[in-house]
Amino acid sequence: MTAPTMPIRTALTAAALAALVSWASPVSGDWSLGANWSSGAVPAPTDAAAIGVAGAYTVTVNGGFSVTALDVSNPSASINVNNGSSLSI
């Protein structure tokens, strides 16, 4: 006799499915400049952003941006969201 089979269900969060786009170099710069990111493009709302490259620098947000997740693993890096700008996670 064979045991009944049950479908396997896997719950995936949006962040688990997101592309990871990382800050490319240890220098200060603008979030909105694609050249500052590993993909060559600004993280999209469906992407996860990571700021972890070693060094002391500031990522400046000018405008409105959204990502599914944000990981700032470098304690020497900072994010500055200018007046009138936003970064939604």
Summary of the structure (lengths in Angstrom):
residues: 89
radius of gyration: 17.5
end to end distance: 50.8
largest distance: 68.4
contacts: 212
relative contact order: 0.24
helix: 8%
strand: 37%
